[in-house]
Amino acid sequence: MATRQDNTISNIKTLNYDAVIVGGGGSGMRASLHLAEAGMKVAVLTKVFPTRSHTVAAQGGIGASLGNMSNDNWHFHFYDTVKGSDWLGDQDAIEYMCREAPKVVYELEHMGMPFDRNEDGTIYQRPFGGHTSNYGEKAVQRACAAADRTGHALLHTLYQKNLEQGTEFFIEWIALDLIKDEAGNINGVVALEQETGTIAVFQSPITVLATGGAGRIFAASTNAYINTGDGIGMAVRAGIPLQDMEFWQFHPTGVHGAGVLLTEGCRGEGAILRNKDGEAFMERYAPTVKDLAPRDLVSRSMDQEIKEGRGCGPNADHIVMDMTHLGVETIMKRLPSVFEIGKNFANVDITKEPIPVIPTIHYMMGGIPTTIHGQVIVPDLDAGTDEDGLYAKGNVIKGLYAIGECACVSVHGANRLGTNSLLDLLVFGRAAGKHIVDEFHHADHNYKPLDPRVLDFTVKRLDKLQQSTEGYNAQDVADEIRATMQKHASVFRTQAMMDEGVEKILALGEKIDKIHLGDKSQVFNTARIEAFEVANLYEVAKATMISASKRHESRGAHSVSDYDRPEDDDYAPNGRNDHDWMKHTLWYSEGNRIIYKPVRKVPLTVDYIEPKVRVY
């Protein structure tokens, strides 16, 4: 158990831990498990019960080249991920992730995770978009699946193992701000207990941000309502820049009208996307892999079909996904949750009729910049730029790590491949855990007294809300953010649309500053939580909109019609301009400043994969 300090800062209790992890999802619990197994005293702060973290929504599988179903190896996975990232991913990090993938899956298997099995007892694997064998030759079965509830099985497995090892969970707490000393080191977090409304200081030499994505900046989203970018907001308020925030993935198959996710595993099992004429149109856009093309390509293809008048329904505003040919037995065995979602959210029996779908915001490729070990790293501004005007040198923020969707390693680059998200959680959650344990054994374990002023900023934020007498409702402002992002940063973008979006987002700053809290009660005051969440959402929205407006090319999920060029264009094939834009964006909240750093092109042990036209 943690020990409470005799002295409290401004009468606020202080708890001391060897490590504090903010977020109880897949990455947070994979890291906490490694620390607890090493005997460290670990606290996990989570807004919801751990098994209800958004990782639970991951349905299709974990990408790993086990080769249980067909010939596969990590070199193929590495190539697919680099190509999927549209060459914006860092190849050293991608190699590390793909090489470690089989190891982390087998570790889960040994923990007792209930993967589906083949007749020979090996883990069942299904095909997923963009995953191929022999460097793009044909689709390969790489997704290690537990029916269509893989994230659910993962969370329960990790939660049980953490309980076994003595990890201490602080459930229904929300972290508000990082504690930063004069040297710029991070010494823990200030957090609020939702049940009582009281705040506490969690002092620790190690803080890990594992708070997930921020998909709720968009109006139509597959994300849970808890995905409000809390860790990102905390990092930004501590002066840390955000990387590659212009890249947001639209999942092709959100339920039309509801946004609820239908796993890519549907298409992995053989589902077909059809337009109003019943045509399997993906054959025209990706003749080799068809419906198993990467998500950015499938989403744009669906949008194109709708724009050209081949959409389905009375308003011709969606596409349908047909699974009727799979048969009842396969659907109930491999896609039972999808069957339930069809009934509950679309009033459709997927064994008998196709289900209406539409591209829906799903995943944040950008985030808090980190090393392969999960350490938060920021540009060394004093070192200046290289000959290309890029900030090549960086400084690690002592005491701070970020893992999972809130982090940007960057393995996903401009577009993430399906199943690489759960893999990212596991590989880098584990990598951060290993690095923390190694460092911990060489560290000073004495807790230094905190400067009483470290709480001033957070207390002012709390007092401002508590003392407000007029202003704007948090959810109304959040809805304005979502409407603006949906209109100005969607599947297809134009420069004028993005520039206008920047003006509209920045204009909301005054409203963010004048959020009014009508309910001043302490006990489970969800309005207060929402007020803190909208401040985090706003930082993410600004980063996204400004970063997008500054990137003058089309790459991966950032598709801008102004920069469209043909596939055989010599300078910028498909609009991707490697001469000027193969670089990472970094956005600073102070002054809404943008700088750039280079893409890491040197893998760990293999040759660099040279850029080429991205076709499937």
Backbone torsions as a table, in degrees:
resi	resn	phi	psi	omega
1	MET	NA	152.1	177.0
2	ALA	-73.2	157.3	177.3
3	THR	-107.1	134.7	176.7
4	ARG	-85.0	135.1	178.3
5	GLN	-68.7	146.9	176.6
6	ASP	-63.9	-42.6	178.0
7	ASN	-89.4	137.7	176.4
8	THR	-113.5	152.3	-179.7
9	ILE	-92.3	115.2	-178.8
10	SER	52.9	40.5	179.2
11	ASN	61.7	25.5	177.5
12	ILE	-108.4	129.8	-176.2
13	LYS	-66.9	146.0	179.4
14	THR	-122.0	127.3	178.7
15	LEU	-111.8	134.9	-177.7
16	ASN	-105.9	131.1	178.0
17	TYR	-137.2	157.4	173.1
18	ASP	-69.5	-33.0	177.8
19	ALA	-152.6	140.7	174.9
20	VAL	-118.5	125.0	179.5
21	ILE	-112.2	124.7	-179.1
22	VAL	-98.8	104.9	-178.5
23	GLY	122.1	125.6	-177.0
24	GLY	-109.7	32.1	176.8
25	GLY	-89.9	-157.5	-174.4
26	GLY	-61.5	-46.6	-177.5
27	SER	-71.2	-43.5	-179.6
28	GLY	-60.2	-45.3	-178.0
29	MET	-75.4	-26.7	175.6
30	ARG	-69.5	-38.2	177.3
31	ALA	-69.4	-46.2	-177.7
32	SER	-61.8	-35.4	179.0
33	LEU	-62.4	-43.5	-179.4
34	HIS	-63.9	-39.4	-179.4
35	LEU	-69.7	-42.9	-179.5
36	ALA	-64.8	-38.9	178.4
37	GLU	-62.8	-27.5	179.8
38	ALA	-86.3	3.0	177.0
39	GLY	88.9	9.2	178.9
40	MET	-79.5	153.6	179.1
41	LYS	-90.3	111.1	-167.7
42	VAL	-119.6	134.6	172.1
43	ALA	-115.0	133.4	174.1
44	VAL	-114.8	117.3	176.9
45	LEU	-97.0	130.0	-177.3
46	THR	-144.2	137.9	-177.7
47	LYS	-68.0	-28.6	-178.3
48	VAL	-130.7	169.4	176.2
49	PHE	-57.8	136.1	-171.6
50	PRO	-49.7	-41.0	-177.8
51	THR	-76.4	0.2	173.2
52	ARG	-107.0	8.4	173.7
53	SER	-60.7	160.6	-171.4
54	HIS	-67.0	-16.7	173.5
55	THR	-54.5	-26.2	-179.4
56	VAL	-61.1	-22.9	-177.4
57	ALA	-81.5	-11.0	178.6
58	ALA	-71.3	120.2	-170.0
59	GLN	-105.3	-43.2	-160.3
60	GLY	-77.1	-37.9	-178.3
61	GLY	155.6	-179.4	178.0
62	ILE	-116.3	123.1	-178.2
63	GLY	-73.8	123.2	176.9
64	ALA	-159.6	136.0	-174.5
65	SER	-84.0	64.2	178.6
66	LEU	-72.0	-29.1	-179.8
67	GLY	71.7	27.7	-178.0
68	ASN	-73.6	-24.6	-173.5
69	MET	-109.7	-28.8	-178.8
70	SER	-162.7	172.4	-176.6
71	ASN	-61.5	126.6	-179.4
72	ASP	-157.1	153.2	172.1
73	ASN	-156.0	169.5	-173.0
74	TRP	-67.0	-23.3	177.8
75	HIS	-63.1	-40.8	177.6
76	PHE	-65.7	-42.3	179.6
77	HIS	-63.3	-42.0	177.9
78	PHE	-59.3	-49.2	179.9
79	TYR	-60.4	-46.1	-178.9
80	ASP	-61.3	-38.7	-177.6
81	THR	-71.6	-40.1	176.1
82	VAL	-62.5	-47.2	179.2
83	LYS	-64.8	-42.8	178.9
84	GLY	-60.2	-34.9	-179.5
85	SER	-74.5	-2.0	-174.8
86	ASP	55.6	38.7	174.7
87	TRP	63.9	21.2	173.1
88	LEU	-98.5	-11.8	178.5
89	GLY	-72.8	149.8	177.0
90	ASP	-82.2	120.2	-168.3
91	GLN	-71.6	-23.4	175.0
92	ASP	-68.5	-43.3	179.5
93	ALA	-67.7	-38.3	179.5
94	ILE	-65.5	-43.0	177.9
95	GLU	-60.6	-45.4	-179.8
96	TYR	-58.1	-45.7	-178.1
97	MET	-63.2	-45.9	-176.4
98	CYS	-70.3	-34.3	177.2
99	ARG	-69.4	-36.5	-178.2
100	GLU	-80.3	-14.3	-171.2
101	ALA	-55.1	-53.1	179.8
102	PRO	-58.5	-36.8	-178.4
103	LYS	-61.7	-46.1	-176.6
104	VAL	-71.0	-29.4	177.2
105	VAL	-69.8	-43.8	178.9
106	TYR	-65.8	-33.2	175.1
107	GLU	-61.6	-43.3	177.5
108	LEU	-62.8	-41.4	179.2
109	GLU	-59.2	-42.4	-179.7
110	HIS	-71.4	-22.8	174.1
111	MET	-75.5	-16.1	178.7
112	GLY	108.5	12.5	179.5
113	MET	-64.1	129.3	-172.7
114	PRO	-82.9	70.9	174.9
115	PHE	-64.2	150.4	169.0
116	ASP	-65.2	152.4	-174.1
117	ARG	-121.7	149.2	167.9
118	ASN	-83.0	171.8	-178.3
119	GLU	-61.6	-28.2	-179.7
120	ASP	-86.7	4.8	176.4
121	GLY	92.2	-8.0	179.0
122	THR	-75.9	164.4	-179.1
123	ILE	-68.1	132.4	177.4
124	TYR	-71.2	136.9	177.5
125	GLN	-129.3	142.1	178.8
126	ARG	-120.5	157.8	176.5
127	PRO	-69.7	154.2	175.4
128	PHE	-142.7	161.3	-175.3
129	GLY	-59.6	130.3	176.0
130	GLY	82.9	-5.3	179.2
131	HIS	-92.2	122.7	-175.0
132	THR	-135.6	165.4	171.8
133	SER	-106.0	155.2	176.7
134	ASN	53.7	45.2	172.6
135	TYR	59.1	52.3	172.7
136	GLY	96.9	6.8	-174.4
137	GLU	-69.3	-46.3	-178.8
138	LYS	-159.0	163.8	-179.8
139	ALA	-64.8	147.2	-179.6
140	VAL	-128.5	152.9	179.6
141	GLN	-90.9	102.8	-172.6
142	ARG	-124.3	-12.4	-174.4
143	ALA	-86.3	112.1	179.1
144	CYS	-79.1	115.6	-165.3
145	ALA	-120.1	148.6	166.1
146	ALA	-117.2	85.8	-172.0
147	ALA	49.3	-129.7	174.0
148	ASP	-116.9	36.7	179.2
149	ARG	-132.4	40.2	-173.6
150	THR	-64.1	-44.1	178.8
151	GLY	-62.6	-38.7	177.6
152	HIS	-60.4	-48.1	180.0
153	ALA	-64.4	-38.2	179.8
154	LEU	-62.9	-47.8	-178.3
155	LEU	-62.3	-44.3	-179.2
156	HIS	-64.6	-39.2	178.4
157	THR	-62.1	-49.0	-177.8
158	LEU	-68.1	-37.6	-179.4
159	TYR	-64.0	-44.5	179.8
160	GLN	-63.3	-40.6	179.9
161	LYS	-68.1	-36.4	177.3
162	ASN	-65.7	-40.8	177.0
163	LEU	-62.0	-39.9	179.8
164	GLU	-61.2	-34.2	-176.7
165	GLN	-92.8	-2.9	175.0
166	GLY	89.5	16.1	173.9
167	THR	-59.0	136.0	179.9
168	GLU	-98.2	123.5	-178.3
169	PHE	-102.2	133.6	171.7
170	PHE	-108.6	95.8	-170.8
171	ILE	-90.8	138.2	-177.0
172	GLU	63.8	45.3	167.9
173	TRP	-114.7	148.4	173.9
174	ILE	-122.7	124.8	176.5
175	ALA	-75.5	136.8	-174.9
176	LEU	-104.8	-47.4	-176.4
177	ASP	-150.3	152.0	172.8
178	LEU	-78.0	149.9	174.8
179	ILE	-97.4	116.4	-174.4
180	LYS	-119.5	131.8	179.7
181	ASP	-92.2	-179.5	-175.1
182	GLU	-64.9	-25.2	179.5
183	ALA	-82.9	-3.8	-179.1
184	GLY	89.8	4.4	178.5
185	ASN	-80.7	154.1	-179.9
186	ILE	-101.5	129.7	-175.0
187	ASN	-120.2	25.2	178.8
188	GLY	125.6	-161.0	-177.2
189	VAL	-139.2	157.6	167.8
190	VAL	-101.6	130.7	-174.7
191	ALA	-134.7	158.9	-178.2
192	LEU	-120.2	131.0	176.7
193	GLU	-85.5	120.4	-174.4
194	GLN	-65.4	-34.8	-175.1
195	GLU	-65.3	-38.8	-175.2
196	THR	-110.3	-17.6	-177.2
197	GLY	79.9	3.7	179.6
198	THR	-85.9	155.6	178.4
199	ILE	-113.1	157.0	-179.4
200	ALA	-143.5	156.1	174.9
201	VAL	-100.6	127.6	173.1
202	PHE	-106.5	101.3	-178.1
203	GLN	-91.2	132.4	-177.7
204	SER	-161.4	146.6	174.5
205	PRO	-73.3	-14.0	-178.7
206	ILE	-129.4	125.9	173.2
207	THR	-123.9	129.7	-179.4
208	VAL	-117.9	120.6	175.0
209	LEU	-89.7	119.5	-179.5
210	ALA	-139.0	50.1	-167.7
211	THR	-92.8	3.8	175.7
212	GLY	78.6	-165.7	-173.4
213	GLY	-88.2	-169.9	-176.2
214	ALA	-138.6	39.3	-175.8
215	GLY	-61.9	-9.4	179.4
216	ARG	-80.0	8.9	169.9
217	ILE	-78.2	-9.5	178.3
218	PHE	-108.5	151.6	-177.0
219	ALA	-70.4	-41.8	179.5
220	ALA	-107.8	113.7	-170.9
221	SER	-144.8	145.1	171.8
222	THR	-82.3	-6.2	-173.2
223	ASN	-77.9	150.4	173.6
224	ALA	-67.0	160.2	-179.7
225	TYR	-66.1	-17.6	179.2
226	ILE	-78.1	-10.3	-174.3
227	ASN	-83.1	77.3	-173.9
228	THR	-115.3	16.2	174.0
229	GLY	67.6	38.2	-174.3
230	ASP	-64.5	-44.3	179.0
231	GLY	-65.1	-36.0	178.7
232	ILE	-66.0	-43.9	176.9
233	GLY	-59.6	-41.6	178.5
234	MET	-61.8	-43.4	-179.8
235	ALA	-64.4	-44.0	-179.1
236	VAL	-61.7	-43.0	179.8
237	ARG	-66.4	-19.3	175.8
238	ALA	-90.6	7.1	176.1
239	GLY	87.4	12.4	-177.4
240	ILE	-90.2	133.7	179.7
241	PRO	-77.5	163.5	176.5
242	LEU	-111.7	142.5	-173.6
243	GLN	-108.2	135.9	170.2
244	ASP	54.0	40.7	-175.9
245	MET	-75.8	-6.3	176.8
246	GLU	-73.8	-13.0	-173.4
247	PHE	-99.7	105.3	177.3
248	TRP	-123.1	132.1	-177.8
249	GLN	-90.5	129.7	169.7
250	PHE	-93.6	123.5	176.3
251	HIS	-78.9	131.5	-175.5
252	PRO	-61.4	-30.1	-168.5
253	THR	-120.2	69.7	164.6
254	GLY	-89.8	143.7	179.2
255	VAL	-62.3	127.1	-179.0
256	HIS	-59.3	126.9	178.4
257	GLY	88.8	-15.9	-178.1
258	ALA	-121.9	-32.2	179.7
259	GLY	82.7	-7.6	-177.5
260	VAL	-62.9	138.4	-174.8
261	LEU	-71.3	134.6	165.9
262	LEU	-112.5	115.0	-171.0
263	THR	-53.4	148.1	172.0
264	GLU	-62.3	-16.5	174.9
265	GLY	-59.2	-23.8	175.0
266	CYS	-58.8	-50.6	179.1
267	ARG	-71.2	-28.2	174.6
268	GLY	-63.0	-33.7	178.3
269	GLU	-84.4	-7.3	175.4
270	GLY	120.2	7.6	177.3
271	ALA	-63.3	151.3	-176.1
272	ILE	-125.5	132.8	173.9
273	LEU	-83.2	132.6	-177.4
274	ARG	-131.4	148.2	174.2
275	ASN	-92.5	-170.8	-174.7
276	LYS	-63.8	-22.2	179.1
277	ASP	-88.2	3.0	-177.8
278	GLY	79.3	7.5	-176.7
279	GLU	-76.0	135.3	172.3
280	ALA	-81.1	80.7	-164.4
281	PHE	-71.2	-17.9	-177.5
282	MET	-64.8	-17.3	176.4
283	GLU	-61.8	-27.5	-179.8
284	ARG	-79.1	-31.5	-174.6
285	TYR	-92.3	-31.8	-178.7
286	ALA	-141.5	78.5	-172.1
287	PRO	-61.1	-25.2	-178.3
288	THR	-81.4	-53.1	-174.6
289	VAL	-103.6	-11.2	173.7
290	LYS	54.8	-120.3	-175.9
291	ASP	-67.5	-11.0	179.3
292	LEU	-101.2	30.8	170.2
293	ALA	-74.5	163.0	177.0
294	PRO	-59.9	160.2	-170.1
295	ARG	-65.3	-36.4	-179.6
296	ASP	-64.0	-40.1	-179.8
297	LEU	-68.2	-43.2	179.8
298	VAL	-65.3	-42.4	-179.8
299	SER	-61.2	-44.7	-180.0
300	ARG	-67.2	-36.2	178.6
301	SER	-64.2	-42.3	177.8
302	MET	-63.0	-44.8	179.7
303	ASP	-62.0	-38.2	178.9
304	GLN	-64.9	-42.3	178.0
305	GLU	-59.4	-42.5	-179.8
306	ILE	-67.1	-44.5	-179.7
307	LYS	-60.9	-33.9	-177.0
308	GLU	-90.3	11.4	171.7
309	GLY	88.4	14.1	-179.1
310	ARG	-108.1	20.7	176.2
311	GLY	-72.7	162.5	-176.7
312	CYS	-99.8	167.3	176.1
313	GLY	83.7	170.5	-176.8
314	PRO	-60.5	-28.2	179.4
315	ASN	-101.6	5.2	179.4
316	ALA	49.1	43.5	-171.5
317	ASP	-117.2	15.5	177.6
318	HIS	-154.0	176.3	176.1
319	ILE	-116.7	164.7	174.3
320	VAL	-117.3	149.0	175.5
321	MET	-111.7	123.5	-173.0
322	ASP	-103.7	119.8	177.4
323	MET	-120.8	5.5	-172.2
324	THR	-60.0	-31.4	-177.3
325	HIS	-74.8	-11.3	-178.4
326	LEU	-72.8	-27.0	-179.6
327	GLY	91.5	150.4	-176.2
328	VAL	-61.2	-41.9	-175.4
329	GLU	-61.7	-46.8	179.8
330	THR	-64.6	-43.6	-178.8
331	ILE	-62.1	-45.0	-176.8
332	MET	-73.6	-23.4	178.5
333	LYS	-85.3	-44.7	-173.0
334	ARG	-99.8	-24.6	-173.6
335	LEU	-133.4	46.7	-175.6
336	PRO	-64.2	-36.1	179.7
337	SER	-69.2	-36.1	177.9
338	VAL	-63.5	-38.9	176.3
339	PHE	-59.1	-44.9	179.6
340	GLU	-66.2	-41.7	178.9
341	ILE	-61.9	-41.3	178.5
342	GLY	-57.7	-44.2	179.6
343	LYS	-67.8	-44.6	-170.9
344	ASN	-80.4	-31.0	-173.0
345	PHE	-114.2	-13.1	179.3
346	ALA	-130.3	-2.3	-177.9
347	ASN	54.3	42.5	-176.0
348	VAL	-128.2	137.4	170.2
349	ASP	-94.5	103.8	-172.1
350	ILE	-67.6	-12.6	176.1
351	THR	-78.0	-13.7	-175.3
352	LYS	-121.4	-22.5	-176.6
353	GLU	-149.4	154.8	178.8
354	PRO	-70.7	160.1	-177.2
355	ILE	-112.2	136.3	-179.0
356	PRO	-72.9	132.9	-178.0
357	VAL	-135.5	159.8	180.0
358	ILE	-151.9	143.9	175.7
359	PRO	-58.7	132.5	-174.0
360	THR	-135.8	139.0	-177.1
361	ILE	-57.9	139.2	-168.0
362	HIS	-137.6	-42.0	-167.0
363	TYR	-150.1	143.9	-178.8
364	MET	-102.2	110.9	-179.9
365	MET	-74.8	-29.6	-179.9
366	GLY	-84.0	-170.2	178.9
367	GLY	152.7	-155.4	-178.3
368	ILE	-78.2	122.0	-175.5
369	PRO	-67.0	133.4	-178.7
370	THR	-138.1	166.0	170.1
371	THR	-85.2	177.6	176.5
372	ILE	-60.6	-25.8	-179.0
373	HIS	-87.8	4.1	179.5
374	GLY	86.1	-1.5	179.3
375	GLN	-69.1	133.5	176.8
376	VAL	-72.3	129.5	-176.1
377	ILE	-129.7	134.2	-178.0
378	VAL	-122.3	154.3	-179.4
379	PRO	-61.0	143.0	173.2
380	ASP	-84.8	94.5	-175.1
381	LEU	-66.8	-29.0	-179.6
382	ASP	-70.1	-25.5	-178.5
383	ALA	-76.2	-13.9	179.3
384	GLY	75.8	-170.8	-174.8
385	THR	-105.6	164.1	175.0
386	ASP	-84.6	-170.6	-176.3
387	GLU	-64.7	-18.1	178.7
388	ASP	-95.7	5.8	-180.0
389	GLY	78.7	20.4	-177.1
390	LEU	-108.3	147.1	177.7
391	TYR	-87.0	95.8	-173.2
392	ALA	-84.6	-22.6	-177.1
393	LYS	-99.4	145.8	-178.3
394	GLY	-135.0	160.9	175.8
395	ASN	-119.8	133.3	177.5
396	VAL	-79.3	135.5	175.0
397	ILE	-81.9	113.5	-175.5
398	LYS	-66.2	129.8	176.0
399	GLY	90.9	-1.9	-175.4
400	LEU	-123.9	130.6	176.2
401	TYR	-126.4	156.5	172.9
402	ALA	-141.8	136.3	-177.4
403	ILE	-141.9	158.9	178.0
404	GLY	82.0	-155.4	-172.7
405	GLU	-67.3	-25.8	-180.0
406	CYS	-73.6	-13.5	-177.3
407	ALA	-101.0	159.7	175.0
408	CYS	-131.5	103.6	-171.2
409	VAL	-77.7	-45.2	11.5
410	SER	-117.6	115.7	177.0
411	VAL	-98.0	-17.0	-175.3
412	HIS	-98.5	-20.5	176.8
413	GLY	56.8	-124.1	-176.8
414	ALA	-92.5	-6.6	-179.5
415	ASN	-165.6	125.8	179.9
416	ARG	-88.2	139.5	170.7
417	LEU	-80.2	142.9	175.4
418	GLY	-54.8	146.1	-178.8
419	THR	76.6	-13.4	176.6
420	ASN	-77.3	-10.1	178.4
421	SER	-75.8	-49.8	176.0
422	LEU	-62.2	-35.3	177.7
423	LEU	-64.7	-43.4	176.7
424	ASP	-56.1	-47.0	179.6
425	LEU	-56.1	-47.2	-173.9
426	LEU	-72.9	-48.1	-175.3
427	VAL	-65.4	-47.4	-174.3
428	PHE	-86.7	-23.1	168.7
429	GLY	-62.9	-43.3	178.2
430	ARG	-68.7	-41.7	-179.3
431	ALA	-63.3	-42.4	177.5
432	ALA	-63.6	-41.8	178.3
433	GLY	-59.1	-45.0	179.9
434	LYS	-62.8	-43.7	-177.7
435	HIS	-65.9	-41.2	180.0
436	ILE	-63.3	-44.4	-180.0
437	VAL	-62.6	-43.9	178.9
438	ASP	-61.0	-43.1	-179.0
439	GLU	-70.5	-35.3	-175.0
440	PHE	-61.5	-37.4	-177.8
441	HIS	-69.6	-13.5	180.0
442	HIS	-112.0	8.9	-172.7
443	ALA	-100.6	163.0	173.2
444	ASP	-81.5	120.9	-174.5
445	HIS	-95.6	7.6	177.9
446	ASN	-82.6	132.8	179.7
447	TYR	-81.0	123.9	179.5
448	LYS	-85.6	141.5	178.1
449	PRO	-58.0	136.2	179.2
450	LEU	-83.7	143.6	173.7
451	ASP	-64.5	127.4	-179.5
452	PRO	-55.3	-23.1	-177.2
453	ARG	-75.3	-9.4	-177.4
454	VAL	-63.1	-21.3	-178.9
455	LEU	-91.2	-9.5	-172.7
456	ASP	-55.6	-47.2	-175.5
457	PHE	-61.3	-47.5	-178.1
458	THR	-67.8	-41.6	179.4
459	VAL	-62.6	-37.7	177.0
460	LYS	-63.6	-39.5	178.1
461	ARG	-62.5	-44.5	179.4
462	LEU	-64.7	-45.9	-177.5
463	ASP	-64.4	-37.9	-179.0
464	LYS	-60.8	-42.2	177.5
465	LEU	-67.8	-44.6	-175.2
466	GLN	-65.6	-31.6	-176.4
467	GLN	-96.2	-0.4	-178.0
468	SER	-65.4	140.0	178.3
469	THR	-115.6	-16.2	177.7
470	GLU	-157.1	167.8	-179.7
471	GLY	142.3	-153.0	-172.2
472	TYR	-108.7	146.9	176.1
473	ASN	-74.4	133.3	-175.2
474	ALA	-57.6	-44.4	-177.1
475	GLN	-69.8	-32.0	176.3
476	ASP	-64.4	-41.1	178.5
477	VAL	-68.7	-40.4	177.6
478	ALA	-59.8	-39.8	178.6
479	ASP	-64.8	-35.3	176.5
480	GLU	-66.2	-40.2	176.1
481	ILE	-59.3	-46.8	-175.9
482	ARG	-64.9	-42.2	179.8
483	ALA	-63.7	-40.6	179.9
484	THR	-65.8	-45.8	-179.5
485	MET	-65.7	-39.6	-179.6
486	GLN	-62.5	-37.8	-176.7
487	LYS	-80.5	-37.2	-168.8
488	HIS	-106.2	-5.4	-179.2
489	ALA	-140.0	49.3	-173.2
490	SER	-92.7	-157.8	-175.9
491	VAL	-59.8	-47.7	174.4
492	PHE	-109.8	136.0	-177.9
493	ARG	-123.5	154.9	168.9
494	THR	-125.2	157.3	-178.5
495	GLN	-62.8	-42.6	-179.5
496	ALA	-63.8	-39.6	-179.7
497	MET	-64.0	-42.5	-180.0
498	MET	-68.3	-42.5	179.6
499	ASP	-61.1	-41.2	177.0
500	GLU	-65.7	-37.1	178.1
501	GLY	-62.1	-38.2	177.4
502	VAL	-60.4	-46.6	179.9
503	GLU	-60.5	-42.8	-177.3
504	LYS	-69.0	-39.7	179.3
505	ILE	-66.9	-45.3	-179.5
506	LEU	-64.1	-31.1	179.2
507	ALA	-66.5	-19.8	179.3
508	LEU	-79.6	-6.9	-177.7
509	GLY	-57.3	-38.4	180.0
510	GLU	-63.9	-39.5	179.1
511	LYS	-68.4	-39.5	177.5
512	ILE	-58.9	-38.8	-178.3
513	ASP	-72.3	-15.6	-175.9
514	LYS	-122.8	39.9	174.8
515	ILE	-67.6	132.6	-179.6
516	HIS	-108.0	131.3	177.2
517	LEU	-102.0	105.7	-178.9
518	GLY	-74.0	-37.3	-179.2
519	ASP	-92.5	113.2	-176.9
520	LYS	-97.4	6.8	-177.4
521	SER	-68.4	163.8	-176.7
522	GLN	-98.9	-38.7	-170.9
523	VAL	-76.5	119.3	177.8
524	PHE	42.6	52.5	179.2
525	ASN	-85.3	92.1	-177.1
526	THR	-68.0	-25.4	178.0
527	ALA	-63.7	-37.9	177.6
528	ARG	-65.3	-43.0	178.1
529	ILE	-59.5	-44.9	-179.3
530	GLU	-63.2	-34.2	178.1
531	ALA	-64.4	-40.3	176.2
532	PHE	-68.7	-39.0	-178.6
533	GLU	-64.3	-40.4	-177.7
534	VAL	-66.7	-30.3	175.1
535	ALA	-63.6	-38.6	177.1
536	ASN	-69.3	-43.4	177.9
537	LEU	-57.3	-40.0	-176.9
538	TYR	-63.7	-40.7	178.2
539	GLU	-62.4	-41.7	179.7
540	VAL	-65.3	-42.6	-179.2
541	ALA	-63.9	-44.0	177.5
542	LYS	-60.2	-47.4	-179.0
543	ALA	-58.6	-43.8	-178.1
544	THR	-65.3	-50.9	-172.9
545	MET	-67.1	-43.4	-178.1
546	ILE	-70.8	-42.9	178.6
547	SER	-61.4	-40.9	-179.7
548	ALA	-64.7	-42.9	-176.8
549	SER	-66.0	-24.4	-177.4
550	LYS	-87.3	-16.8	-177.1
551	ARG	-91.2	105.8	-173.2
552	HIS	-96.6	65.3	175.7
553	GLU	-162.1	175.3	168.9
554	SER	-111.9	124.5	179.6
555	ARG	-150.5	124.1	177.0
556	GLY	55.2	-126.3	-176.4
557	ALA	-73.9	-12.4	179.1
558	HIS	-94.0	88.6	-176.5
559	SER	-107.3	112.3	-175.3
560	VAL	-118.3	117.2	-173.2
561	SER	-61.5	-28.6	178.9
562	ASP	-58.5	-28.6	-173.4
563	TYR	-107.8	13.2	178.3
564	ASP	-60.7	134.5	173.3
565	ARG	-139.5	157.6	-178.9
566	PRO	-67.1	164.0	-178.0
567	GLU	-60.7	-31.8	-176.9
568	ASP	-97.6	15.7	178.6
569	ASP	-64.5	134.2	-175.9
570	ASP	-70.5	-33.7	-172.9
571	TYR	-92.0	-45.6	-176.6
572	ALA	-140.8	76.6	-178.9
573	PRO	-59.4	131.3	-177.0
574	ASN	59.0	19.0	177.4
575	GLY	88.8	-3.4	-179.8
576	ARG	-83.6	116.2	-174.0
577	ASN	-105.3	89.2	-178.7
578	ASP	-70.8	-22.5	-178.8
579	HIS	-65.1	-41.6	-173.2
580	ASP	-110.7	-19.2	-168.1
581	TRP	-128.3	12.8	172.3
582	MET	-82.0	77.6	-177.8
583	LYS	-159.0	155.3	179.9
584	HIS	-88.0	136.1	174.7
585	THR	-83.2	138.7	172.5
586	LEU	-128.2	122.5	-178.1
587	TRP	-110.7	129.0	174.6
588	TYR	-105.2	132.8	179.9
589	SER	-63.5	-39.8	179.9
590	GLU	-67.6	110.9	-179.0
591	GLY	79.0	4.5	-177.4
592	ASN	46.8	49.3	-174.1
593	ARG	-89.4	140.8	177.6
594	ILE	-115.8	130.4	168.4
595	ILE	-130.9	177.0	-175.6
596	TYR	-134.8	151.8	174.1
597	LYS	-133.9	159.2	-174.4
598	PRO	-74.1	152.7	169.0
599	VAL	-75.1	135.1	-179.8
600	ARG	-79.8	116.1	-171.3
601	LYS	-102.9	-1.8	-176.1
602	VAL	-105.2	108.0	176.3
603	PRO	-65.3	176.1	-176.1
604	LEU	-76.3	-43.4	-173.5
605	THR	-134.9	-11.2	-174.7
606	VAL	-116.4	177.0	-179.4
607	ASP	-76.5	151.2	174.8
608	TYR	-61.6	135.4	174.7
609	ILE	-87.7	111.6	-177.3
610	GLU	-67.2	142.7	178.2
611	PRO	-62.5	144.8	172.8
612	LYS	-149.5	173.7	-178.7
613	VAL	-61.6	132.5	-176.6
614	ARG	-92.1	95.2	177.0
615	VAL	-128.1	155.4	-179.1
616	TYR	-129.8	NA	NA
